[in-house]
Amino acid sequence: MTTDTWRPRLHQHLYLRIWLAVVAAITVLTLLLGWLWHRQWEQERSQRPGREVIVRNAQGELLGQAPAVRLPGQAPEFQVTLRDGQAIHIQLPRPPRPPGMRGEPQPWAFQTLGGFIGLLAVVALAVALGAYPIVRRLTQRLETLQRGVERWGDGDLSVRLPVQGRDEVAFLAERFNAAAQRVQSLVAAHKSLLANASHELRSPLARIRMGLELMEHTPANAAQRKEIERNVAELDELIGEILLASRLDLADPSASLGAPEEVDLVGLAAEECARTGATLDLPEGEEVPTVQGHGKLLRRLMRNLLENARRYGGAGTDPGSVHLGVRNVAGGVELVVSDRGPGVPSAQRERIFEPFYRLPGASEREGGVGLGLSLVRAIARRHGGDARCEDNPGGGARFVVFLSK
């Protein structure tokens, strides 16, 4: 593992930093205590008697000398034979020992550098093994909180955090759950209101259309009639897309969309290309498999992509410049819609999939309400895939939709 990949991991995981801080503190403390102990031991060693005794007379003449004899549990003893053959025994008193201490102290760990390093390694290992489970347990709840907040931020408003204990983390989890519940209720009420209002608008739209049909066809009101029809069609399209978006937000779309079934993508693509005048591209000698899904949704996905290319891809005078391709890929099928228009700036390629977002400078006369591409991505994700926008190698924009088999 390189330094560049190790640093973010150390920075992101709180338990690693706490654990390493504990280990470092204990290591420094061990080094300090060991150094003090080693100095004390060296001082005591320097004050111990030597290994040989020398006996001299008052004139400084050597009378005899002998090495020390050490018996277990006894003080050093010297047996000196003088020049005249007489033997004398010299015994030194034992130094006082602290109460309860037996034998002579042997700080083996500090007699050599290897022993000192070994003791340090044992202490560090013991501290690491003892501190890691405690620190890890303290930070697991923080990681659970982090994962829950990330899921909630990604759009899963049903996420709730477990409340464990009565500390600050438990209080934070409890307040998050309360806030998440309130936000989810408000969003659900907003979607329900929008869906109901959109449904109720269908009735007055139908009456307006009926009135237009009954209106007298004269050259004087032809322009006015055409403008009203255009506005009604745009409003009807907006209502239809809002209703579809509200259905896609349901946890179980089968209640309003029906159960998934085998969908022939090539047949749908051929029908939509014939309707819009686009060119259908199929791989030669390769059979495109069917996918499990909702035929109405996949038809709307293709139609929105083709209509978007017709409006903004410079294909108003040449519909044949719009191409729809269907091809097999690993794990599913890809739909590719390309045009020869000005393309989409790289900074806007994600934002165009947001609801009601339109590129800067887009004219209202071109039609569209900014929900088409948002529905494309929502439908693709309902079918286990996703949608993206990229440059067309020949110029223009290319939209790629992946659908899982």
SULRA-V878648 format. One record per backbone hydrogen bond with DSSP energy under -1.0 kcal/mol. CO is the residue of the C=O (numbers start at 0). NH is the residue of the N-H. Records with the same first field share a line. If there is no record, write none. Layout:
BEGIN
CO = NH + NH
END
This chain:
BEGIN
1 = 5
2 = 6
5 = 9
6 = 10
7 = 11
8 = 12
12 = 16
13 = 17
14 = 18
15 = 19
16 = 20
17 = 21
18 = 22
19 = 23
20 = 24
21 = 25
22 = 26
23 = 27
24 = 28
25 = 29
26 = 30
27 = 31
28 = 32
29 = 33
30 = 34
31 = 35
32 = 36
33 = 37
34 = 38
35 = 39
36 = 40
37 = 41
38 = 42
39 = 43
40 = 44
41 = 45
42 = 46
50 = 67
52 = 65
54 = 62 + 63
56 = 59
60 = 56
63 = 54
65 = 52
68 = 76
70 = 73
75 = 91
76 = 68
77 = 89
79 = 87
81 = 84
85 = 81
87 = 79
89 = 77
97 = 100
105 = 107
106 = 109
107 = 110
111 = 115
112 = 116
113 = 117
114 = 118
115 = 119
116 = 120
117 = 121
118 = 122
119 = 123
120 = 124
121 = 125
122 = 126
123 = 127
124 = 128
125 = 129
126 = 130
127 = 131
130 = 134
131 = 135
132 = 136
133 = 137
134 = 138
135 = 139
138 = 142
139 = 143
140 = 144
141 = 145
142 = 146
143 = 147
144 = 148
145 = 149
146 = 150
147 = 151
148 = 152
149 = 153
150 = 155
151 = 154
154 = 156
155 = 158
166 = 170
167 = 171
168 = 172
169 = 173
170 = 174
171 = 175
172 = 176
173 = 177
174 = 178
175 = 179
176 = 180
177 = 181
178 = 182
179 = 183
180 = 184
181 = 185
182 = 186
183 = 187
184 = 188
185 = 189
186 = 190
187 = 191
188 = 192
189 = 193
190 = 194
191 = 195
192 = 196
193 = 197
194 = 198
195 = 199
196 = 200
198 = 201
200 = 204
201 = 205
202 = 206
203 = 207
204 = 208
205 = 209
206 = 210
207 = 211
208 = 212
209 = 213
215 = 217
220 = 224
221 = 225
222 = 226
223 = 227
224 = 228
225 = 229
226 = 230
227 = 231
228 = 232
229 = 233
230 = 234
231 = 235
232 = 236
233 = 237
234 = 238
235 = 239
236 = 240
237 = 241
238 = 242
239 = 243
240 = 244
241 = 245
242 = 246
243 = 247
244 = 248
246 = 249
251 = 254
252 = 255 + 256
253 = 257
260 = 292
262 = 264 + 290
263 = 267
264 = 268
265 = 269
266 = 270
267 = 271
268 = 272
269 = 273
270 = 274
271 = 275
272 = 276
278 = 323
280 = 325
282 = 285
290 = 262
292 = 260
293 = 297
294 = 298
295 = 299
296 = 300
297 = 301
298 = 302
299 = 303
300 = 304
301 = 305
302 = 306
303 = 307
304 = 308
305 = 309
306 = 310
307 = 311
308 = 312
317 = 320
318 = 321
321 = 278
322 = 337
323 = 280
324 = 335
326 = 333
328 = 331
330 = 404
331 = 328
332 = 402
333 = 326
334 = 400
335 = 324
336 = 398
337 = 322
344 = 347
347 = 351
349 = 352
350 = 353
353 = 356
358 = 361
362 = 365
363 = 366
369 = 355
370 = 374
371 = 375
372 = 376
373 = 377
374 = 378
375 = 379
376 = 380
377 = 381
379 = 384
380 = 383
382 = 403
385 = 401
387 = 399
389 = 397
391 = 394
395 = 391
396 = 338
397 = 389
398 = 336
399 = 387
400 = 334
402 = 332
END
